[in-house]
Amino acid sequence: MATCILGLLEHPEVLKKAQMQIDRVVKPGHLPDLDDQPSLPYITAIVKEALRWREVTPIGGLHTLSTDDEYKGYRLPAGAIVIANVWAMLHDENVYADPFEFNPDRFINPETGKIDYSRARDPELICFGFGRRICPGRFMAFESLWLLIASLIATFDIEKAKEKVTLPSGEEVERTVELTHEYESALVS
Ligand code: HEM
C-alpha cells in the first residue's frame, strides 16, 4: 500500500487516469468490487507495478538443496543455500523498460487498453516466490491489495503534504513537504 501511495504521489497523471476509469465503470455512490476487476485493467496494472517497483521480498525466501544440482554449468551441492534474486528479476531492463520508473502502463496494451504481459512479464510470477514453497497467500494478498487500492483511488486524491512556513523576512509561504524515506502524503477526499 505504501509503495502504491508513493508511486501515485510521484505520478499524479496515473492517479487521474485510474480515477477516470473508475468513474466510467463504477456506479456513483458505490466502491469498486472484485466483479469490476475485468473492467478496471488500469487498477490491476497499478497493483502489479507496485508489487514490481518496490517488491516486498527483494531476495525471496532462502531454500536449501535436498540433492546435488547443476545450473548453467555451476555445480550446486546438496545442502547449499539458494537465494532467488527477486529484486534483479523485477528490475531487469530487458524485461521492464526503465525499471526504476513507476509505470503501470507497461502492462497495458496501448491499442486495446487491456492488460498485456507480452511487453513486460507479470510480476506476480516472481514476487510471490516459486515452485513448491510459493506463497500460498498470494491470491488473497493480490485481491486485498486490489480492493484497497481501487477504493483509495475512488475516494481520495493523493497529494504531497503542504506546510506554511514563515521566512526570516516575515513573508508566509506554502511549500510541499519533500519526499524522504519518512515521506508524508495527504489524502484529500
Ligand atoms: C504482497 C503480499 C505478499 C507477498 C509479496 C508474499 C511473498 C511471499 C514470498 C516471496 C514467500 C516465499 C516463497 C519461497 O520461499 O519461495 C512467501 C511465503 C509464504 N507466504 Fe506470502 N506473501 C504475501 C502475502 C501473504 C499472505 C496474505 C499470506 C497468508 C494469508 C501469506 C502466507 C505465506 C506463507 C504461509 C508462506 C510460506 C510458504 C511455505 O514455505 O511453504 N503471504 N510469501
Boltz pocket constraint, residues with backbone or C-beta under 6 A from the ligand:
constraints:
  - pocket:
      binder: B
      contacts: [[A, 56], [A, 57], [A, 60], [A, 61], [A, 62], [A, 126], [A, 127], [A, 128], [A, 129], [A, 130], [A, 132], [A, 133], [A, 134], [A, 135], [A, 136], [A, 137], [A, 138], [A, 140], [A, 141], [A, 142]]
      max_distance: 6.0
